[in-house]
Amino acid sequence: MSLSPSLTQDRRVDFAPRIRSLLDDHLGDRVFRLDPETVGVASAELIERIMASRPANDFERPTFKPLLGRSIPRTEASAVMRAVGQDVRAALAEPTDLSADLSGNWPQVAHTYLRDTVFGRDPRRLKVLVDRRLEWTPKLTWAVVTVGAGLPGRRGALAGTSRLAAGTAEASTYAARRHAMGLYRRAAAPVCFTVSALVANALWLGAPFAPDTPNRHIVHESLRLLPVSWNLLRVASPEFTRLDDRIGPKDDVLMLPLLSHRDPALWDDPQAFRPERWNDLDPDTAPGYLPFGHTDERCWGRHMVLPLAERLLDIARHNGLAPDPRQTAARVPLAGLMSVVDVDMRSR
Ligand code: HEM
C-alpha cells in the first residue's frame, strides 16, 4: 500500500527509507518477516499477547538496562525515577513565562528549554550529560562521564541542584561517581529528548491548532502518527513461538506501534492528523494504541510527559509558534526516537 506523503497543511514528513518502506510495504499486515532473524508484528492483538507473555528482560529495558555491565536493581531504578519526578514537579510549580522565545531550530530549542527548566541549576559536568551531541555515539557519552567523574567535586556545589544531581553527591569513589553520572544521564536525557521530539512532531503535524483543541488531544494524536517510541524489541523466547507459528524459536520480535497506530482496520482516516478523534477515544484502552508500551510494563515516566509537553505547547500556542511556511518537508531519521529534525519554528 502506498501512502500519500502529505499529512497536513502541505507539510510533508520525509521518513528515513527503512521507516518509509515499513509504511509502504507493511501497513495493514499483522505479522511479517523483516530479516532472517526478526519478525515484525503490527497486529494489536498479537502485540498485546506477546507483551503479556513475559516481562522485559534486563537488556530490553530502554532506561534501566545494565550500566557498565552491572544490572540496576528495581529499588535503585525506582529511587532515580522518584528523584527525577520530583525535579519535574518542582520545575512545573514555577510560573510559566509565556513570553519565552522558542523560535529557532527544533527539537533543539525545546530540548534546551527543558534542560534549563528542569536541570538548569545543576553543575556543568552534569548538564553536559544531556547534550544532544552525545547521541552520536555511546562512546562519546562514556568519555564525558569518565572525565566528569574524575573531576573533584566542590563541597556544597550541589546545594540547590536537582534531586537527581544530589544523588551523585553521595558517590564517594571514582567508580561510584561514574555509576551515578551514568544514571543521571539515563534519567535526565529522556526528559529532554523524548518530550522535545513529541512537541516538535506535534507542531509539525498540526500548528497552528484550533484554539479550542485541548493540548492533551494534540499530544495523543501526535503520538499516534509519529510515536516517539515507534518500535519495541523483544528477543527470541519460547513463549512467542507458542503464540504464532510464524515466529520461529530463534526469531526476535519487533513490535511496531508505528504500524498499529495507522492500521486502517482500527482508525478512521488513519493518515490524517485529527486531534478531535480523542474526544471519543480513551488513550488507555484504544486498541493498538501503545505509545507508552503495554499495560504490564508501561513507561514509568509517562506522568511527566504530558505536563512537560503541555508547558511547551502553552508557550508555543501563546506565541503562535509554527514551522516557517517556506519549509515544506521535515526529515525523520532512522533513530531510536521518532522525531522530525531541523524544523525552523517561527513565532507569529
Ligand atoms: C514521549 C515520551 C516517552 C515515551 C513515548 C516513552 C515510551 C516508553 C515505552 C514505549 C516504554 C516501554 C518499553 C518496552 O516495553 O520495551 C517505556 C518504558 C519506560 N520509560 Fe518511557 N517514554 C517516554 C518518556 C520517558 C521519560 C521522560 C522517562 C524518565 C525520565 C521514561 C522512563 C521509562 C522507564 C524507566 C521505563 C521502564 C523500562 C525501563 O527500565 O526502561 N520514559 N517508555
Boltz pocket constraint, residues with backbone or C-beta under 6 A from the ligand:
constraints:
  - pocket:
      binder: B
      contacts: [[A, 56], [A, 60], [A, 61], [A, 62], [A, 63], [A, 64], [A, 65], [A, 81], [A, 84], [A, 186], [A, 187], [A, 188], [A, 190], [A, 191], [A, 194], [A, 195], [A, 198], [A, 227], [A, 228], [A, 229], [A, 232], [A, 233], [A, 290], [A, 291], [A, 292], [A, 293], [A, 294], [A, 297], [A, 298], [A, 299], [A, 300], [A, 301], [A, 302], [A, 304], [A, 305]]
      max_distance: 6.0
